Amino acid sequence: MKSKLIIIDGSSYFFRAFFAIQHLSNSKGFPTNAIYGFTNMLLRVLDVEKPDHLVIAFDTPKPSFRKKIYPEYKANRESPPEDLVKQIPEIMKVVDAFQIKRMHLEGAEADDVIATLTERAVKAGYEVDIITGDKDLMQLVTDKVTLYDTMKDKRVNPEGVVEKFGVKPEQVVDFLALMGDASDNIPGVTGIGEKTAAQLISEFGSLENLFENLDKIKQEKRRETLKAEKKIAFLSQELARVKRDLEIDWSWDECRYLGPNLEMLKQLFEEFEFTQLLKRFNFQKQEKGFEKTTYQTVSDLETLKKVCDLIRKADLLAVDTETTSLSIHSAELVGISLCMKAGEAFYIPIGHTGLGGNELVEGQLSSEVVRKYLKPLLEHPEIPKVGQNLKYDFQILLNWGVHLEGIVADTLLESYLINPEEPHGLDALALKYLGHQTITYEEVTGKGKSQISFSEVSVEKATQYSAEDSDVAYRLHEKLLSEVDKMGGRELFEEIEVPLVPVLAQMEYVGVKVDQKKLEKMEENLSEDQATVEDKVFELAGEPFNVGSPKQLSRILFEKLKLPIVRKTKTGISTDESVLVELSDKHPICEWILKYRELSKLKSTYVEGLIQQIHPKTGRVHTSFNQTITATGRLSSSNPNLQNIPTTDDPRYDIRSVFISEEGCELFSGDYSQVELRLLADMSQDAELLRAFEHDEDVHSYTGRLIFGVKEVSSEQRRIAKTINFGVVYGQTPYGLSQTLKISPSEAKDFIDKYFRRYSGVKVYLQSLIEKAHRDGFVTTQLGRRRYLPEINSANRMRREMAERAAINTPIQGSAADMIKTAMVRIHRRLQEEKLKTKMILQVHDELVFEVPTAEKQQAEKMILSEMESAMKLRVPLKVDAAWGKTWRDCS
């Protein structure tokens, strides 16, 4: 048996790649999602199949012979998206760079090319694997021809065809002739679906035999339909059958796969900005100097003193810590790396134990000695410090008894300001800006179950790994800061983002106290209520079942209770929340299931989740405040996510009530009132909106009066006005508003039109944001934070409109983020200057929460409100709602 021929259905591949990956383009705005997806799919084939002979078949723009015999063939297909069409020539370049034989023939489809190649290959003694997701090609399957769908990792042999369709491969064409094919607009016979087609072909063996024996079909209607549509059936057969005898000029040697042209691939990957693929092929140029690095282990006092002398003379110090854990209150310091000059770095080990060891290995200075010498330097505010994710290092050093001062830059933040939606990890940044492939953490510690603690890593390996990290951060800083300067972000970086690092570090470090007993009681109550609700669901269902199983729930609702099907998904009938809400007036069980889900989520996600997050050492929850996650500049939180804490009318289940103050303290909340609408008024300079805030009006009632033309608005009218006010900020469409308000799109459009007639300045301003985004490719906040919108000029309407909504929302939401960050930095500074013991502990949306000693209440409140209300100068007053309480709920 000769070697195997692999044939890839190229046209199917790039279509699937395009729709599988969305919103990917290079910095010039050229779409690259299909190219990237196609390339990765191709690499998977090369990795899995390791082919000796490989061909990729493509369609051509010229209509095939099928169009001539049936003009309606594929007439139902829309033209391919413009963003895909743009990428097809580039995909061909990728194929050529891989040096893979491309095959196509004018007037034939890729399926026909594949069929012809398959026929010749099998006759020549080859086995064939066809890489495709196209079911039509199942007609080619034999014991020597297999279909392989790489996206589903599924191979189809003759038995697989029978399992899929209920007919043999050689019967697939006749099967398709009867049932038709909606995707290709092959008509088939009226009223015959997949099941009936399979039954008929299995029974009669072939289409020809079926029509010779129509009198044996018992169902009169089916018999008459077949008799009347015989021509259509045989036309469909001709359309469905692939051609196996095309005149294609090719040779086996041309199909031999010898590997890619690396230089061509490199050029293409650089043009498309495929960082990971450049890394995979090790294509990056290494920055001059990385081949001549000097990374030294500091293992004696004399060397440590020399390092300290170098730090005192240095213009910049890069710092990195190595630990045993990402949990700041559990982590133990293993070592510190320091870099004062590109290419030269030092690693000071203090906590290495060796594999499985409990005792420290030799050749390390004691933690106390190292701290004695480094503490004055790390705490010196005039020695500038840089690093990657210094918030973590700050916290680790705080554990060690050192308060890191003099932070002037963080490469993580520099990258975030340059483009918030790109990767910011040190490995990715080193590859992109320095052309250097760093040693990864897994290379040093291993992966999965075999991964060891960093304390078990040898000092030699740790030195190379950690010293490289501080060296890379040192080198990156210069390059990244230059990019920050180019986009006008220096002030934002130095005045807000960098000073915020120690603020967030200390907020996370302090954490917030949680009433664990109350949480456990809440868990107990929820379990009881959940059981009660479950019993009611069983009663209405007439039997017990797993309420949490979509499959079992689907059986109860749609088979047993005969409720109408609202929506189907790939996996079956949908039973999601929107479906249950829609069906709730059809059967009471739906409301009880919704209640069950609500209680279940409260219990598992929030109550049990919070209990697990309470740190045993502190009795507090230490959430992570993420500075580089959102595209708008807003902070997010995780482990736990406090921005998603639900509110409820039932005080037994109000999660905010378990967040409490320490003994002798109270919680204070300062919450910006309607900050985004105030920013909108300021930025749009709309006369009506400015007037509303200048006169301290209830802006939603004010908007309601303008829209409805009344002196006093009802609660319903105010609700509608409020929804429109906030909808405008988020670029909401009439359809979106109609869904929110449960009204028709035409009514929603009428409301939006009325809004813009009264707030004409807002309309002009929002339109100017969209025009600017189309012109520049990005939008900015009040303080110059930039967000790129690569899809803003996309030919795909849905993507373009999504980018236009982001163009409207980002300057407003991003400016609100800049504002609250400014307030946080200023308040933190004042707390230090006034030597107050008040702690900032939470930032959620537009709210700041503080833990305040009772003796400092008056002073703290006055200072906090003053700084929040003056954080940004606007044409309208900033208003902050203030509240005190023993729990966070009391402050809400």
N, C-alpha and C positions, 0 to 999 in steps of 0.2 A: 504493500500500500504506500503510495506517495504521500508527501506532507499535505497538510490541510490548507485550503484557501479560505481566507476570511473576507467576506464582502459586507461592507457597511452601507446601509441605506442613508446616504448623506443628507438628502433633503428632509427626511423624517427627523434626522438628528438635529439639524440646526433649528427646525421649528420647535422641537421639544426643548432644546437648550434655551431658546428665546423666552419661552413661557415659564420655564422652570426657575430662571433667575431674573429678577426684576431690579430696576433702578441701579444699573451699573454703567458708568461711563468714565472716560479718562478726564484729566483736568481741563482738556479743551472742549469738553461737553459732547464728544463723540460717543455714541452708545457702544458698549462692549459686552453686554450681557450674553448675547448669543455666541460671540466669539469665545468668551471665557468658558461658558457652559460646554460648547462644542469641543474645545481643546481638552477640557477635563474628562469629558466622556471618551474622547479619542485615547487619552492617556490610560484610562481604565481598561480599554480594549487591549492596548499594547501591553499593559501590566499583566492582565489575566490570561490573554490568549497567547502572548509571545509569538506572533505570527511569522512564518517563513514567507508566505505570499499574502498580500493584502491589497484590496481594491476598495475605493469609495465611489459609489454610483450616485449621480445627481440627475434631477429633472432639468429640462431646458425651458426657456420662456416660450418656445414655439409650441402651439397646441399639438397634442398627439393625434394619432389616427382615430382614436375613439371619438374625438370631437367631430370628426367628419361624418361618422356613421350615426352619431347621436348628439346633435348640437347642444342639448341640455346637460351633457356630461359635465359634472363639477360646476354647473351654473349657479348652484346655491352657495358656493364658497366666496367669501369676501376676499378682496385683494390683500396680500400679506401686509402687515404693518410697515410703514415707511422706515421705522427704526431697524426693522429686520432686513429690509431690502438693502439699506446702506451697508449692512455688515456682511452680506453674502460675498462680495468680492474679497473682503479681508479674510473670510473663512477659507476661500480658495487659496489665498496666500499661505495660510497656516498649513493647509494640506500639502502644498508644494514644499514648504519648509520642512515638513516631516518626511518629504520625499516618498509620498504615497501616491500610487497610480490613481488618477482621476478618470472616471469613465462616464460618458454621456453620449447621447445620439439625438440629433435634431429630429423632432417629431415622435420621439419615443419617451416613455416615462422611466424613472429610475427603476421601477418594478420590472419593466421589460428588460432593461440592461442586466439587472440582477438575475432574472430568469435565464437569459441567454448565457451569461457567464457560468451560472450553476450547471446548466445542461452540458456545456462543454467541459467543465471541470470534472463532473462525475464520469463522463465518457472517457476522460483522460486518466481516470483512476484516483482522483482527489476526493477527499471528504470536504464538505463545505459547511461553514458556519455563517449564517446570514444574521447580521446584527441589525435588528429592527424591532419596532413595536407595532408594525403594520400586520393586521390579521389576514389581509388578502394574500400575503405571501405564504400562508400555511398550505396553499396548494402545491408548494414546491417541496414540502417536507417528505423525506424518505428515510430509510435506515442509514443513508450517507449524507443527508442534508438536515441540518438542525437550525431552528431559529433561536436567537438569543437576545432577550430584552435586557440590556445592561442596567437600565434604570430600575427595573423590578428584580434584577438578578435571577431571571427565570429562563430556562431553556425548554424548548418545545420539540419533542420527537413525535413520531406517528401516534403513539398512545396519547400524547398531550393534545393533539389535534382532536382526537375522538372525545377526550375529556372536555375540551373546550366547546366543540360544536355538535358532538354527537354523530359526526360523519368522519369517514376516512379522508386523508389528505387529497387523494385523487377525486373525491366527491365534493371538495370545497367549492369549486367553480359552480357546480350545479346547485349546491346549497345556496350560494350567494345569488344565483340567477333567480331563485324563487323568492327569497326574503328581501332582495335588493340591498343597497348600501346607501344610507342617507348621507354619509360624508362625501361620497363621490357622485351622489345624485343618480345612482343606478336604480331604475324604477322597481324592478321585481314584480311580483304578482300581487294584486290588491288583496289585502286581508290575510296574507301569509307571513307570519313572523318566524322568528328563529326556531321555536319549538316545532311548529308545523312543518317547516322546511326540512328540518333534520329528520322528522318522522317519515316524510314522504320519500326523501332520497334514500334513507335507510331501507325502507320497504321495497322501493322499485329499483334501487341500484344506481340509476342515472336519470337525467332529465329526459333523454330520448325515450327510455323505457317507460317512464312515467306517462308521457303523452301518447305512447302506443297502447297504454292500458288504462285510459281515463275511465272506462266503464266499470273498473274495479273500485273506484272511489265511491264510498257509500253516501257521503254528504253531498246532496244535490247542488247546493249553492256553491260549494268549493269546486265541484266538477264543472259546473257551468262557467265559473270565473276562469278556471284554467283553460277551458276550451276557447273562451273569448279572448284570453290574453296570451295565447300561445306565441304569437310573434314577439310580444314584449318579453316573454320569458327567455326566448332564444337570443333576442337582442341583448338582454341583461347578461346572458351567459357569455356572449362575445365580449362585452365590456369588462366583465369580471376576470376573464382568462388572460393571464400574462403571456406575452410573446416570448418564445424560447429560441427563435431563429433569426434574430437581428443580424444584419451584416456589420459586424464590429471588427475593426482592424486592431489587433492587439497580439501580444505574445506573452508567454508565461514568464520570461525573463523580466519583462517590464513590471510584472506584479510582485517580483521578489522584493521583500522589505529588508533594507540594509541599515535603517536608522536615519535620524534626522540630520539636516544641515544645521548645525548648531549656531553658526553665525547668523543665518537667516532667522532662526527662531529667536535668538537674542534680540535682534533688531525689532522684530514684531512685538515681543513681550515688553520691550522698553517703550515702544510707541503706544501700546495699549495700557501700559503701567500695571502689568500683571506681576506685582511684587512677589507673591507666593510662588508663581511659576518660575520667576527669575531665581528665586532661592532654591527651588527644587532642582534646577539644572546647574546651580552654583555659577550663575552667569554674572553676578555683580562684580564690578571692579572694586577691588579693595583699596581703600584710601591709603595713600602713601604713609607709611609709618607703622601700620599694624603688624607688618612682618618683623619689625625691630622693637618690640615692646620689652620693657623691663619691669616685671612684676615680682616684687620681693616680699618674702615672709618676714615679719617683725617678731623675732623670738627671744630677743635679749634687750636688756635695759638700755644699753649703749645705742642700739639701732633706734629704739623708741625715742630717745632724746634727740637723735639726729632728725627723725621725722618731725618732731615737734618744732625744731629750729626751722625746718623747711616750711612748715605751716605758717609760722610767724612772718616769714618773708614772702609768702605766696600772695598773688593778686586774687586767686580764686581757689577754693577748696571743694572738691567733689567728695561726697560722703555716701557710703552705702553700708547697711547692716545685714548680717546673716543671722537667722534665728531658727528656732525649732518649730515655730507655729505661726500661722497668720492671725491667730487670736491674740490681741495685744496684751491681755491680762494673763494669758497662759504661756506666751512665748518667752523663751530664754535666749539671751544674747550668746551667739556662738563666735562671732568675729566682726570686725569692722574693717572696711577698706577705705583708703584715702588716696586721692589723686590731686597733685598740685601742678602737674605738667603733662601735656599729651604724651602718651607712650610710657609714662613712668607712674606706677601705682604701688601702694603698700597694703598688705593684708596683715591685720593683727589678730591672730587666733586667741580666744580665751576660753572656749567652751567645747572643744573637740574631745570626744571620748573614744573614738574608734568603733568598729563594728560591734554592736551589742554591748558595748562597754558602759560601766557606771562610773569608772574612774577617768579623770582627765589624762589625755596622752601627754607625754613629755614634749618639751620644746615650746611651751606656751607660757607667757607671762601671766601672772594672776590678774583676775578681774579688777581687784582693788588697786593694784599698781598702775594698770593701764588707765583706769578711771582718774586716778590722781593726776596723771600727766595730761590727759586729753580734756578733762572737764573744763579747765579754764579757757582752752582754745575753742572748744565746741560751743561754749556759752558766751564767747566774746562777740559782741554785736558788730565789731568793726572788721572781723575776718569774714569775708563774703563766702557763703555756702551755696552749693548747687547740688542737685541730685535728681533721681528719677523716683517719683512718688514719695517725696520727703515727708508727707503726712505720716506714713507708716514708720519711717526712721525716727521721726520726732517722738512718736509714742513709745517706741522700743527704748530709745535713749532716756525717756522720762521714767520708764520702769527701772532703768539702770542708775537713776539719780542724777541725770544730766538734762538740763533744759536747753535744747538747741536754739541758738540765737544767730542772727545774721543771715537768714535765708534770703537770697536775692533772686533765685530762679529755680524752677523745677521743669525739667525737660518734658514731663508729662503734660504740664499746663501750656508750655510753649506750643507743643504739637496740637493741643486742643484748640488753642486760639487760631492757629494757622488754618485748620480745617477740622471742625468738631466731629465730622462723620467719618474720619479716617482712623485706622488703627493707631494707638498711642503707646503700645508696649515697647519696651527697650529693644527687643529683638527686631521688631518691624522697623523702628526708627533707625537703628544702626544699619540695617540693610538698605533702607531708602536713601538716607542722607550721607552715610559713610561708605556704603558698598561693602560693609563688613558683616559676615555671618557670625554671630556670637555663639558662645558655648551656652546651650540651653540648660535649664534647671534639671530636666529629665536626664540629660547626658551625665550629670554629676550624681544625681540621687537615684536614678532608675525610675521605672513606671509601675503603676498599679500595685499589686500585692508585694512586689519585690522592692518597692521604693523604700529607701532608708531615710532617716532623719538627717538634717544637714550636720548635726553634731557628730554623726558617724562617718561623714565624708572625710577622706584623708586631708591633712593640712595642705599638702602639695596641690591636690585638685582644687580645693577651696580657694587657694591663693590665685590660681589662674582664672577661676570663675568669677570670684568677687572683685579682684583687682581689675579685671576686664570691665566689669559693670561700672565701676567708678570712673575708669578711663574713658569709656564710651560716653557716659553722662557729661564728663568734662568737655569732650570734643563736640558732642552734639549741641551743647549750649550756645556756642558761638554761631553755628550754622542756623539753629532754630531762631535765636533772637534776631538775627538778620532778617529772617522771613517775617517775624512778628513786626519788625520795623517797617518792612515794605508794605504791609497792609494796615499800617497806622495803629497798631495795637499795643504799643509800648506802655502808654499810660494805664490802660485797662489791666495790663499784665502786672505792672509794678505797684499800682495803687489799690487794686482789688484782688486779683486772683492769687498773687503770691502772699500778701498779708493774710489772706483767708486760710492759708494752709495751717498755721498754728491754731487758728480759731476752731476749725473743724476737728483738728487733731485732739484738742482738749475737750471739745463737746463729746466726741466719741469716747474718749478716755474716761470722762466723768460718768457718762451714761445717765439714765433716768431710773429712779426707783420704781419698782413694781410691787403691788400688793399680791403676793403669791397665794395667800390663803383665799383672797377674794376670787382670784382666777380659778382656783381649784373648786370653789363653791359654784362658780359660774359653769365650770365643766360638768359638775354633778347635775345642776339644774337643766343644762342643755341636753344631757343624756336622757333625763326623765322626760322632758318635753318632746325630744326626738322619738322616743319609744311610743309616746301617746299619739303623735302625729302619724307614725308608721302604722299603728293599729288602725287608725281611721282610714288610711290608704288601703290597707288590707280589706277592711270592711267594705269599702266602696268597690274594690276590685273583685271581691268575692273569693279571694284566696291570698295566701301569703306569697311573696316573691321578693327578689332582691331589688329594692327601689333604686339602688345606685347603679344597676346594670341597664344601660340603654337598650340592649337586646331584649331583656325580659320586660322592661317597661313598654317597649314598642309592641310586644305581643299582647300585653294587657290592653293598651289604649286602642290599637288599630285592628287587632284580630278579635279580641274578646268583647270589648266595649264598642267596636265598630265606629270609632271616631274618624272623621275625615283626615286624610293625609295632607298636611300643609306643605311640607318640603322634604325632598330626598337629598341625601349626601352620598358620597362615594361608598360609604360603608353601610348604608341602609336608610331607614326612615328617620328623619330628624326628630329628636325629643328635647331640643334645647329650650331655653327660657322663653324666647320669643314665640315659639310654637305653642308652648303650654299656656302662655298668656292669651294667645289667639283662640285657643280651644277652651278656655276657662268658662265661657258662657254655654258651652255644649255639655259639660259634665263637671260636677263639683270635685272630682278626684284631682283635676289639674291644679286647683288652688292649693290643695293639701300637699301635692308633690312639690310645688314651688316652696311651700312653707318648710317642708322636710329638707329641701336643698339649702335653703337659707340657714336653717339651724345647723345642718351638717357642715357648711362652709365656716360658719362662726366658730364651731367647735374645733374642727381640724386645723383650719388655717390660722385663726387668730388666737383662740384660747390655748389649745395644745401647743401651737407654734410658739406663742409667747412664753409659755412655761419652759419650753426647751431652750429659749434664748436667754433666760435669766442666768447670769454668770454666777457659779457657786461661790466664788471668792468675794464678789461685791454685792450680790443680791440685786443687781441692777441690769437693765438691758442696755447693751452698747451697740446701737445701730451704726451702720456705716453711711456717712454722708458723701455721696459720689459727686465729685466736682467736674468730671469729664465724660459724663454719659449722655446728657440730653443735647440736642442740636441747638437749642435756644439759649443755653447758658444757665437754665434753672438747675438747682441742686436736686438730686434724687436720693432716696434712702433705700437701704437693703439690709437684710438680716437683723431685724425685721424691716419690712417696708412700712414705715409709719404714715406714708402719704395715702395709703389705701385703707386705713383703719375705718371701718364702717360706723355710721351713726344710726341709732335706733331710738324709737320712742319708749321702748321697754328698758327702764333703768337697770334691770337685772342683767341685761346683756350689753350695756354700753361699755365697750372696751376701753374708752378713754378714762373711765372711772377707776381703772386699776393702776394708772400712772399717777403716782403720789409724790408728795414732798417728803424730805427728811424731817425728822423731829427738830423743832425749833425753826423750821422754814415754811414758806408758802410758795406756791407756784404763781408766776405772773405771766400773763399772755398779752402780747402786743400784736394786733392783727390789722394789717392795712385794709382800709375800707375801700372797696371797688377800685383798687389801684390800677387795673388795666383800663378801665373806662376813664379814669382821671388822666392816664397817660395818653389815651386816644384823644381826649379833649385838648390836651397840651400840644400833641404832635400834629393834629389836624387843624387846630385853631378854629374849630367850628364854633360859631357865635352862640348857637343855642345850647350846645353841650357845655361850653365855658360858663354860660349864664347859670345853668343848673347847678354846677359845682360851686360857683362863686357865691350863690345864695343858699348854699347848704341844703339844696332840695333833695328829696328822695328821688334819685335819678330815674328809677324805674316808673314811679308814678308820673314823673315829669314827661318821660317818653310816652307813657300811656295816654296822657292828656293830649299830646301832640298828634299821635297816630289816630286816636279815636275821636278827637275833636270834642272832648267833654271837660267839664270843670273838675269833676271828681271821678276817679276811676274805681271800678269794682276790683275785688281781689283777683278775679279771673283776668280782667284787662291788665292789671299790674303783672300778673304771671306771664302773660303773653309778651308784654313789653320787656320784661326782664330777660326772657328767652331770646328775644330779638337783639337786645343790647349785647348780650354775651355772644350770640351767634355771629354778629357782625365782626366782632374781634377775631373770631376763628374762621372767617371767610365762609360762613355757612351758606349753602345754596338753598333755593326755594324748596328743592326736594328734601334736603336735610332738615330744614325747618319744619316742613310738613310732617315728617316722621316724628320729630320731637313733640310737636303740638297736636299730633293726631288730626290734622286737617288736610285738605286737598292741596296739591302743589300750586294751583292757581290762587287759592286763598293766601298761601304762604308768600307767593310772589307779590301779591297785592300789599301785604304787610310790609315787605322789604321795600317796595317802591314808595310807600307812604313814609317809611323811616327815612329814606334818602332824600325825599322831597323836603322834609323838615330839617334834616341834618345834612344839608347839601355839601358843607365843608368836609364832612367825613367821607362822602362819596368821592369827592375830588382827591382827597388825600390817599384813600385806599387804591384808587386807580393809578395814582402817581407811584405807589409802591410796586404795583404790578409792572408798570412801564419801566421803572428803574431795574427791576429784576430781569426783565427781558433784555434790556440794554447791557447791563453789567454782569449778569449771571449770578449775582448775589444781592443780599440786603444787609443792612446794618442796624444796630440798636442805637439809642441815644448816645451811648459812650463808645461807639465804634466797634462793638462785637460784630463779627462778620459770619454770615451763613451762606455757603454756596448752594445754588439750586440747579444742579446739572440737568434736571428734566424740564426746566422752565421753557425751553424752546423745542421740546419734544414734539414729534409728529403725532404721537399717541395722545389723544385728547384727554384721557383719564389721568395720565401721568402729568401732563401739562397743567391741568386744572388743580391737581394736588399740589404741584409746586407753586401755583399762584396763590393757593390758600396759605401755604407756608410763608409766602412773600408778605401776605397781609398780617399773619399772626406773629411771625418772628420778631419784627421790630418792637411790637407792643409787649409780648410776653418776655422777650429777651431784655427789654429795658426794665421791666418789673424785676427780673432776676438781678440785673446790675444794681438796682436800687436796694433790694434787701441785702445783697452781699455788701454793699457800701455801708449800710447801717450796721451789719454784723461786725465789720472790721472796726468801725468807729466806736461801737459799744464796747467791744473787747479792749480796745486801747484805753477807753475811759475807766473801765473796771480796774485795769492795771494801775493807771495813773492815780486813781482815787483809793487804791488799795482796798477795794470792796471784796467781800467773800461771795457775793452773788455769782452764780454760774449760769451761763447760757447753755441750755441742755437740748433744745429741739428747734428745728426749722422745718416747718411743714407748709407748703404752698406760700401764702403771704403772711404767715404767722411765725413769731419767735416766742419761745417759752423759756422762762428763767426759773431757777430755784433760788429763792431770796431769803436770807436770814431775816427773821421778824424785825430785828433792830435796824435793818437797812431798807425797809419797805418804801418809805417816803422818798429817800434819796435815790434809790434805784429806779423807781417808777418815773420820777421827774427826768432823770438822765436818759433813760431808755426811750421815752416818748419824744424827748427833745431830739435825739439823734435819728430816730426813725422818721420823724416829721420833716427833718431837714436834710435827709439823705440825698435828695435830688431836687434841684430848683425847678418848679413847674409854674405854669401860668394859673394853676388852680391849687388850692390848699391840699396838702396831703393830710389825710385823717386816719388816725389809728384807734381802733377799738381796744380798750384796756379792760382786763378782768383779773381778779385774784381768786384763789381757791386752794383747797388742800389736794384736790385732784385736777387732772387736766380737763375732765368733764365739767367741773365747776367753773372753769375759765372759758368754756365754749359758749 
